[in-house]
Amino acid sequence: MPDQRPNFLVVVADDLGFSDIAPYGGEIHTPNLARLAAEGLRMTNFHTASACSPTRSMLFSGTDHHIAGLGQMDEYMRAHRDRFRGRPGYEGYLNWRVAALSEVLQDAGYHTLMSGKWHLGFTRDLAPCARGFDKNFTFLPGSGNHYAYEPQLAPGQKHPPCMKTRDFWMEGDRFLDIERDLPRDFYSTTSFTDKLMGYLEERTPAEREQPFFAYLAFTAPHWPLQASREVMKKYEGMYDDGPNALTQRRLQRMKQLGLVDADVVPAPPTAAQAEKAWADMSADERKVSARKMEAYAAMVEIIDENVGRVLRHLEASGELDNTLVLFMSDNGAEGATLEAVPLMGGPETMGGIINKYYDNSLENIGNKDSFVWYGPRWACAATAPSRAFKCWITEGGIRCPCLVRYPPLVARPASISRAFTTVMDIMPTLLDLAGVPHPGPTFRNRPVVTPRGRSWRALLSAESDTVHGEDVHIHGWELFGQRAIRRGRWKAVWIPQPKGKDDWELYDVEADPAEVHDLCETEKGVLAQLIQDWEVYYAETGMMETPRFVT
């Protein structure tokens, strides 16, 4: 008889903002994600790390990224090799001190499938084929051209890694030639979905008797912002009034949906000095900026379209209602301004190399030979009412959308949860529903740590309205020199200069989700307790002081 344990489909979007999709107040056409929300649970207090690979390590390990091997992003640690060399938790890949979710489910009889971005190791022995996936189609790095277009660079030309990824594509345990092995009409979101659906369709009779764990990891809507002209045209003119107007429209919709309190006000734009205000832009500058947002919106719609394709496939095969579908973003919206970032420590900048090899004219934005991002003001609109965006330890960087559909367990479809949850909870939740205990302290003949996350079973079934205890839970974050510690409603944040005051700030994030009213002077006892909590978190995770990160 077929194994009737639940199937799992985990879908991760890359740098999707909190309010980009319709279930969270967005104007972007996302009917399939709206379906997940209508038939499942919508989380409003779900937290990740502030950047992509640390979050993914937490998803696969159930524990903190400082333990799982991505104490800092690998790309960042390469610039400081001597500082991080030999330090446990800072290997730059999903380390062997953790039992990966895919490995544990594979050993428990699940058919394990993956398509998309990995970002947890760049060699064959660290790739998905070595971490529990029966079948995989994998993009190993963190970002790249969505059309797999890579211009011919001049000999010896310095370049960002995202412009030359040809050596980092795999299927199974085999590296691919992107010119020979990828389809001519390759587009990341669609092609990753095609491959996953192919794996589902090609299952043997024996494999169909197994439950499956499928991981679909998009590289969209991470820059470069690229999408079909046909979809982009749907959004033509929609953003011509600028990011502040978009913030207000989305915030009003979030209030109507009951996602935020009626009296909440958004945080002011962060790092706004990095680009002109909308009112100060010329007409041409506004057109270019709005066009970038149109491309971004099209990328999000295409994500939704492809999620719908998988849902319809599972529905047709009769497997959808026995499949827990989880959709999430890996961190807040990307708001960095990368134009002035130096390449390899030399005088040439990322903006300079892009201008040399790409066409970012208004008419060409979104095409394969364009390379743009949309900057901090649009990102702040996407994360409002929270403060800041990706790579910040404030809520804008770590509070993300998360939808869960699983009819056998979700007791109240279309419900909204404000319970604090974390990406570390996903592994314990899936193992719990699969009836699979975590194997620690030993797995596959190696010692492993146990997860720090907790199962959502009681939350999904409405037996409880909390996972970690709303008043007592303690959670920490650290990346790129920014740090935060939270106990219940209180959150202390340390942001180095020049972005912050280089000292602890204190916020009541339930009353002040925008983190704009610093209470460190009036609540000194609370701050003292949180600093003690930080020291415990620091010690438990084996964290180390890191160089400051400036973009």
Order of alpha helices (4+ residues) and beta strands (2+ residues): beta-alpha-beta-alpha-alpha-alpha-alpha-alpha-beta-beta-beta-beta-alpha-alpha-alpha-beta-alpha-alpha-alpha-beta-alpha-alpha-alpha-beta-beta-beta-alpha-beta-beta-alpha-beta-beta-beta-beta-alpha
